[in-house]
Amino acid sequence: MTTLTPCPTCGTPCRLVQHGIDENDEPVRHYELVPSEELERLRAELADIHDQHRRVMSEKCPTDEVHCTCVPVLRREVERLERALRKADKNAEALAEMWISSSRVEEKP
């Protein structure tokens, strides 16, 4: 993630770049402008984070407990794992039926 620092002259978000140490043991730094595309990407990412936070904080549970922002992510993962488990259960049932059927065929003289 890009760390932005306000330019000490104009306040524009910039990257602070350090090149090393000068003869007085002071850091050699300069500020470079961040491309507008990257600023827009960062603004969109921040807006998404704020939106998720708003949704999580407005969610009401029966006990009126407040959740952290990881709850929606964890719920989606639980749903994904539950779907995978249901699919695995169906596959296991089908395999068991096939095995039982094949065992019966082999038992016949």
Residue pairs with C-beta under 8 A, 6 or more apart in sequence:
2 15
2 34
2 38
2 42
3 15
3 16
4 13
4 14
4 15
4 34
4 42
5 13
5 14
5 15
5 16
5 31
6 12
6 13
6 14
7 13
7 14
7 31
8 31
12 33
13 34
13 39
14 31
14 32
14 33
14 34
15 31
15 32
15 33
15 34
16 29
16 31
17 29
17 30
17 31
17 32
18 27
18 28
18 29
19 28
19 29
19 30
20 27
20 28
21 27
21 28
22 28
49 69
52 69
52 72
53 69
55 72
56 67
56 68
56 69
56 71
56 72
57 66
57 67
59 67
59 71
61 67
